[in-house]
Amino acid sequence: MLPPTIGGLTALKKLVIYQNRLTALPEEMSGLASLKFIDVHKNELTELPGCFGQLHALKVLRANANRLVGLSWLQPAPRLSWL
């Protein structure tokens, strides 16, 4: 699990955390206001945090090879152009 303090990295633009056997991501990621690219593929995630809908700068989400069962947060992510 990523530490909740990751939300304090407000200027972070790219986060690559693939192939780490992560089972969850913290809601505190909502603080990553500048995040444009996130790669979480090849983990063991069954869902993505609802806060992802608040990441308005997010353009690319790479989340394949997980165990995701839904993307209910997707609607509010207006700039997401690659999934």
Secondary structure, DSSP 8 states (H G I E B T S, - for coil): ---GGGGG-TT--EEE--SS------GGGGG-TT--EEE--SS--S---GGGGG-TT--EEE--SS-----TT-TT-TT--B-
